[in-house]
Amino acid sequence: MRAASDSLCVLPLQPQDMTDPEVCSVPDAASCVVLPWQNDTAWFASDLTVLGGGDFEACSRRILGRTLQKAADMGFRADFGTEAEFFVLKDGGDDGRPFSPLTLNRPSLAKPAYDVARVMDNMHWLGELVDHMNELGWDVYSFDHEDGVGQFEVDFTFTDALSAADRLVFLRWMSYEVARKHGGFASWMPKPAGDMAGSGCHFNISLGSADGSIKNLFKIAAGDADEHGLGLSPIGYSFVAGMLRHLPAITAVSAPTVNSYKRLIARGSNSGFTWAVRCLPSSSSSSSSSSFLHSM
């Protein structure tokens, strides 16, 4: 799906017909990562290309690349900070059980968010995963146990949008491999269990100037008028307005599965819908207002 101004181009549900040419992956050399747990092997993020020439239109990495190029042509650079949530559970005979016992010989909460004891129960694999991330230069600045028993969040420093996307894809695979070494498996399902919290992924997004002279275009410049009193520049307010305007389409792409539906609708994700809500004072004399919504 690609958008230009108010026009919308929707890709067909089946982007490739049986008679179409083959599609192959073309590695991006700049994305090369030597596996921290197996240093004789390297990983590359790749773009899908139609054999014989031409981009594969449905390739999400190419769609992102084209969008970032449009932003660069407008004088912008996009940076993303990622806060990833996922479960790590035991494999084998204890299939699906957390490494932390559900009942501990110490006080236990139904939603043990930020529970140090449960973090320590999982440090054998979690510490290794964080060490690998830092070896790759990702600069992990926090990690914690979340609401679900066996659910974790790892946060690492922002980078350009394409690199951030590549790192998140690689992190999913790396979490599988590290967990597997310790008799577990990683689940990145939005809602792996009906009686526990679901997993989301927060993106902290900023725009800077393409030439690097301005790091954060959302911050209001000294002396400029702030129409809503929230410390954002006109570009910042426009960005939020655009996100809200296109949120239904963004949700269709970022939460496309039945399991996504189970988290967002069937069971509800109240924290995702209401986190950091602020009402903007109306510029008119009416009592109507607008809202900032955190990404789900």
WODACOR-V833692 format. One record per backbone hydrogen bond with DSSP energy under -1.0 kcal/mol. NH is the residue of the N-H (numbers start at 1). CO is the residue of the C=O. Records with the same first field share a line. If there is no record, write none. Layout:
NH=CO  CO
This chain:
2=9
4=7
7=4
9=2
20=17
24=49
26=47
28=45
31=28
32=29
33=43
35=41
38=35
41=38
43=33
47=26
49=24
50=54
51=22
53=50
56=48
59=56
63=59
64=60
65=61
66=62
67=63
68=64
69=65
70=66
71=67
72=68
73=69
74=70
75=72
76=71
77=208
79=206
80=159
81=204
83=202
84=154
85=200
86=152
87=187
88=150
89=185
90=97
91=183
95=92
96=90
97=94
106=104
113=111
114=145
115=112
119=115
120=116
121=117
122=119
123=120
126=122
127=123
129=125
130=126
131=127
132=128
133=129
134=130
135=131
136=132
137=134
138=133
141=155
142=155
144=153
146=151
151=148
152=86
153=144
154=84
155=142
156=82
157=138  139
159=80
161=78
164=160
165=161
166=162
167=163
168=164
169=165
170=166
171=167
172=168
173=169
174=170
175=171
176=172
177=173
178=174
179=175
180=176
181=177
182=179
183=180
184=179
185=89
187=87
196=193
199=190
202=83
204=81
206=79
208=77
209=214
210=75
212=209
217=207
220=231
224=221
233=218
237=233
238=234
239=235
240=236
241=237
242=238
243=239
244=240
245=241
246=242
250=246
251=247
252=248
253=249
254=250
255=251
261=257
262=258
263=259
264=260
265=261
266=261
267=262
273=269
274=270
275=271
277=274
280=290
292=278
294=275
